[in-house]
Amino acid sequence: MTDIIDKTVLISGASSGIGEATVRELAGKGARLFIGARRTDRLEALAAELGSNVAWHALDVTDAGSFAAFADAAEQRFGRIDVLVNNAGVMPLSPLAALKQDEWTRMIDVNIHGVLNGIAVVLPRFVAQRSGHVVNVASIAAHFVMPSAAVYCATKYAVWAITEGLRQEHDDIRTTIISPGVVATELGNDITDPNIATALTTWRQKSLTPDAIARAIRYALEQPEGVDINEVIVRPTAAGM
């Protein structure tokens, strides 16, 4: 495996959870990190803590212009972009019969359009330099459907399909899908159905901590250029899903 010290890594959703843990994990390996999220106070504090190899910029992944400005700022700061980690996501679960259409739209905008907006800004760069790595954080929900999660599962299957399509279209670009099981993060804090919010608390009694997913991302990035880790599924040992 190779050292990733010479890689510039963009990370969305970096203000908490898996995103923050990935920043910390990769900073420990010497990577140059450009981190984005809407909560800029958290980004600023994280960058100040970890040093000059970590820089930040406000990012709304649902806004193509915001993602373009984020990538331009990263390139201006570090000279190039080697890796994009599309990590931002939302999970306001609800039964379809609840007709929470605003929440459906939000999941589609963040979980699908957000990933596509990220790919759109790095893909021309990666094609031009004939190298690059896109890491998309999906979910085990990309592999099965459960009640209350139909739309969320659909968005994560879309992430899986987009990532696989990108892999097939570009021989010079590596792609990785990271599919976590239950992780103790803020994901799902926006659930408005009280019964499902209670169920999520029960599910999280057996959960991973975000650093477990960060290590999986690091593993994918550390591989030699000729090795492409296409998908990693990470579950708690004691959990059923």
C-alpha positions in Angstrom: 0.0 0.0 0.0 1.1 3.6 -0.7 1.3 6.6 1.6 -1.4 9.2 0.9 0.7 12.1 2.0 0.7 13.6 -1.5 -3.1 13.5 -2.0 -5.4 16.4 -1.8 -8.8 15.2 -0.5 -12.1 17.0 -0.7 -14.7 16.0 1.9 -18.3 17.1 2.0 -20.4 16.9 5.2 -17.2 17.3 7.2 -18.6 19.1 10.2 -19.6 16.0 12.2 -20.0 12.3 12.2 -18.3 10.2 9.4 -17.0 13.3 7.7 -15.3 14.7 10.7 -13.9 11.3 11.6 -12.5 11.0 8.1 -10.8 14.4 8.3 -9.1 13.3 11.5 -8.1 9.9 10.2 -6.6 11.3 7.0 -5.0 14.3 8.6 -3.1 11.8 10.8 -1.7 10.3 7.6 -0.5 13.6 6.2 -3.1 14.1 3.5 -4.0 17.7 2.5 -7.7 18.1 3.3 -10.2 20.6 2.0 -13.4 20.3 4.0 -16.9 21.6 3.4 -20.3 21.8 5.1 -22.9 24.4 5.9 -21.9 24.7 9.6 -18.8 26.7 9.0 -18.1 27.3 12.7 -17.4 23.6 13.1 -15.2 23.5 10.0 -13.2 26.5 11.2 -12.6 24.9 14.6 -11.6 21.5 13.1 -9.2 23.1 10.7 -7.7 25.3 13.5 -7.2 22.1 15.6 -5.6 20.0 12.9 -3.2 22.5 11.3 -2.3 24.0 8.0 -2.9 20.9 5.9 -6.6 21.3 6.6 -8.6 24.1 5.0 -12.3 24.8 4.8 -15.0 26.4 2.7 -18.7 26.8 3.1 -20.5 24.1 1.0 -24.2 23.4 0.2 -24.0 20.2 -1.8 -27.4 20.8 -3.3 -26.2 23.9 -5.1 -24.0 23.2 -8.1 -22.5 26.7 -7.9 -21.5 26.2 -4.3 -19.8 22.9 -5.1 -17.9 24.5 -8.0 -16.7 27.3 -5.8 -15.7 24.8 -3.2 -13.6 22.8 -5.7 -12.1 26.0 -7.1 -11.0 27.2 -3.7 -9.5 23.8 -2.9 -7.5 23.9 -6.1 -6.3 27.4 -5.4 -5.2 26.4 -1.9 -3.5 23.1 -2.7 -2.8 23.2 -6.4 -4.8 20.1 -7.5 -7.5 17.7 -6.4 -6.8 14.0 -6.1 -9.8 12.6 -4.2 -13.4 13.5 -3.6 -15.3 12.0 -0.6 -19.0 12.6 -1.1 -20.2 12.1 2.4 -23.0 14.6 3.0 -26.4 12.9 3.5 -29.8 13.2 5.3 -32.2 10.5 6.5 -35.6 11.8 7.6 -37.3 8.4 7.5 -41.1 8.1 7.3 -43.8 5.7 5.9 -44.8 6.6 2.3 -48.4 7.0 3.4 -47.3 10.0 5.6 -46.7 11.9 2.3 -43.8 13.9 3.6 -43.0 15.1 0.2 -40.8 17.9 1.4 -38.6 15.4 3.2 -38.5 13.1 0.1 -37.3 16.1 -2.0 -34.7 17.0 0.6 -33.3 13.4 0.5 -33.2 13.4 -3.3 -31.5 16.8 -3.4 -28.8 16.0 -0.8 -28.2 12.3 -1.3 -28.4 12.2 -5.1 -28.0 15.7 -6.5 -25.3 16.4 -3.9 -23.3 13.4 -5.1 -23.7 14.3 -8.8 -22.8 17.9 -8.1 -19.5 16.7 -6.6 -18.8 14.4 -9.4 -19.5 17.2 -11.9 -16.8 19.5 -10.5 -14.0 16.9 -10.1 -14.6 14.7 -13.2 -13.2 17.1 -15.8 -10.2 17.6 -13.6 -9.7 13.9 -13.1 -10.1 13.2 -16.9 -7.5 15.9 -17.7 -4.9 14.6 -15.2 -5.8 11.0 -16.0 -6.2 10.1 -12.4 -8.5 10.6 -9.4 -10.6 8.8 -6.9 -14.3 9.3 -6.1 -15.4 7.9 -2.8 -19.2 7.9 -2.3 -20.7 7.2 1.1 -23.8 5.1 0.5 -25.3 2.8 3.1 -26.3 -0.8 3.6 -29.7 0.7 2.6 -28.4 0.5 -0.9 -28.8 -3.2 -0.7 -32.2 -3.8 0.9 -35.5 -2.0 1.6 -37.3 -1.7 4.9 -40.6 0.0 5.9 -40.3 3.7 6.5 -37.0 3.8 4.4 -38.2 3.4 0.8 -37.1 6.9 -0.4 -33.9 6.8 1.6 -33.0 3.3 0.3 -33.8 4.6 -3.2 -31.4 7.5 -2.9 -28.6 5.2 -1.6 -29.2 2.7 -4.4 -28.9 5.6 -6.8 -25.5 6.4 -5.2 -24.5 2.8 -5.7 -25.6 2.9 -9.4 -23.9 6.2 -10.1 -20.7 5.1 -8.6 -20.7 1.8 -10.6 -21.5 3.8 -13.8 -18.6 6.1 -13.2 -16.3 3.1 -12.7 -17.3 1.5 -16.0 -16.9 4.8 -17.9 -13.4 5.7 -16.8 -10.4 3.4 -16.7 -8.2 6.1 -15.2 -10.5 7.0 -12.3 -10.9 4.9 -9.2 -14.3 4.7 -7.5 -15.3 3.4 -4.1 -18.7 2.9 -2.5 -18.6 2.9 1.3 -21.7 1.3 2.7 -22.0 1.6 6.5 -24.4 -0.2 8.7 -25.8 1.6 11.8 -23.4 4.3 12.9 -23.7 6.6 15.9 -23.9 10.0 14.2 -26.4 12.9 13.8 -27.9 11.2 10.7 -31.6 10.8 11.3 -31.8 13.6 13.8 -34.2 15.3 11.3 -36.8 12.4 11.6 -40.2 14.0 12.3 -42.1 10.8 12.9 -41.9 10.1 16.7 -42.3 6.3 16.4 -39.5 6.0 13.9 -37.3 8.4 15.9 -37.7 6.0 18.8 -36.9 3.0 16.7 -33.7 4.6 15.5 -32.6 5.0 19.1 -33.2 1.3 19.6 -31.3 0.4 16.4 -28.3 2.5 17.6 -27.9 0.5 20.7 -25.7 -1.7 18.5 -23.8 0.7 16.3 -20.4 1.6 15.0 -18.5 4.7 15.8 -17.7 7.0 12.9 -13.9 6.3 13.1 -14.7 2.7 11.8 -16.0 4.2 8.6 -13.1 6.6 8.4 -10.6 3.7 8.5 -12.5 2.0 5.7 -12.1 5.2 3.6 -8.4 5.4 4.4 -8.0 1.7 3.4 -9.5 2.4 0.0 -7.3 5.5 -0.5 -4.1 3.7 0.5 -4.1 1.2 -2.3 -1.6 1.4 -5.1 -2.9 3.1 -8.2 -3.6 -0.1 -10.0 -5.9 -1.4 -7.2 -9.5 -0.2 -7.0 -11.5 -1.1 -3.9 -15.0 -0.8 -5.4 -17.1 -1.3 -2.3 -16.7 -1.8 1.4 -19.6 -2.8 3.6 -19.0 -2.1 7.3 -21.5 -3.4 9.9 -21.4 -3.7 13.7 -20.5 -7.3 14.5 -23.4 -7.7 16.9 -26.0 -6.1 14.7 -28.4 -7.8 12.2 -28.2 -5.0 9.7 
